[in-house]
Amino acid sequence: MNRRQLLKGAALGTGAAAIGALQLPSPASAAPAGFPTYQYIGVPFDKAALRYNPTNELIFPCIRGVYDKISGGLGRYYLYYAPHEKPGGICLAYGNSLGGPFTEYAANPIISNTWSPYYSVSHVSSPYVLWSASNNKFYCYFHGENNTTRMAWSTDGINYTYFGVVLSTSMVPGTTETSYARVFEHTVTGLGNKYVMLFMGVTSGTRKIFWGWSSDAKSWQFDPTPLVYPTPDGQTDISGAHLLKRNGTAYVVYHGNGGDMYLTEVGNAFDREVHLGAFHHALTGAPDNGRSAAPSFGTDGGVEYMFYEAGPRLQATIAVARAI
């Protein structure tokens, strides 16, 4: 029995008690656990007008306020995103309001699929940018190929210096893919960590949410047991996890293969798996067309926003929703 199983048994009990915690309630029209309902308000930019758009599919938005972190920024907010498939490329747009509009950075991509002498891969994608206040740097995590996550750092959020590989299938036994990593400040008692990483891992042909921990956001340890499984949500695959905190505990929001987003309480010790049902339902019409994924959250003027990937695979764009 590994560490997480021991902790989970202590928190939930074993046998019927633990199994009962995994039962899925009926999805509600409003988000569970007191989270707001998010309503689509538009797109941050016109995808058709982008200078760099090699595949016409944009995924994994990451919104960051930079007005309180750097001086002379292009705007108050930086929006990172990427095309999917070959060649990918980490891209940037900027704006002064989370409600938009956002302007494409003229020199996209800021990170490409070839970075000599460090790597040359078919594509890089799924950016997630963390602000490290202790050393005044942005850390950008991105995948390429799907079995490898890399990190680069920057002092201005635009010009990055390569750091290295921080996650791969060789670090998580039994996985054939490890990608879509996102990193958050969160301390788990007894681990000596400051950060946690959520990522998608493929085992036995299905996608699950895994996690790891680190004291410096550079060197990582990983739990070989999935943190969240898809079946209690009625899904076969889940991905695009984001950490949320509320009610004195921790939750993970992620998307399922059916097109909606789901919410699971994992607890501050990451020792629980209480599936709470649908967090956000995809629109049946444009731009979602039945699929919403990979949320990123921000607050502007006291109003909560959610940036997300909208639309079917190979056709997705970036959309914005606002709490109501």
Sequence and secondary structure as in RCSB ss.txt:
>XXXX:A:sequence
MNRRQLLKGAALGTGAAAIGALQLPSPASAAPAGFPTYQYIGVPFDKAALRYNPTNELIFPCIRGVYDKISGGLG
RYYLYYAPHEKPGGICLAYGNSLGGPFTEYAANPIISNTWSPYYSVSHVSSPYVLWSASNNKFYCYFHGENNTTR
MAWSTDGINYTYFGVVLSTSMVPGTTETSYARVFEHTVTGLGNKYVMLFMGVTSGTRKIFWGWSSDAKSWQFDPT
PLVYPTPDGQTDISGAHLLKRNGTAYVVYHGNGGDMYLTEVGNAFDREVHLGAFHHALTGAPDNGRSAAPSFGTD
GGVEYMFYEAGPRLQATIAVARAI
>XXXX:A:secstr
  HHHHHHHHHH STHHHHHHT      SS STT   EEEEE SS GGG S  SSS EEEEEEEE TTT SS SS
SEEEEEEE STTB BEEEEESSTTS  EE TT  SB SEETTTEE S BEEEEEEEETTTTEEEEEEESSTTEEE
EEEESSSSS EEEEEEEEGGGSTT SEEEEEEEEE   TTTT SEEEEEEEEETTEEEEEEEEESSSSS EE SS
 SB SGGGT S EEEEEEEEETTEEEEEEEETTS EEEEE TTTT   EEEEEEE   SSTTTTT EEEEEEEEE
TTEEEEEEEESSTTT EEEEEEE 
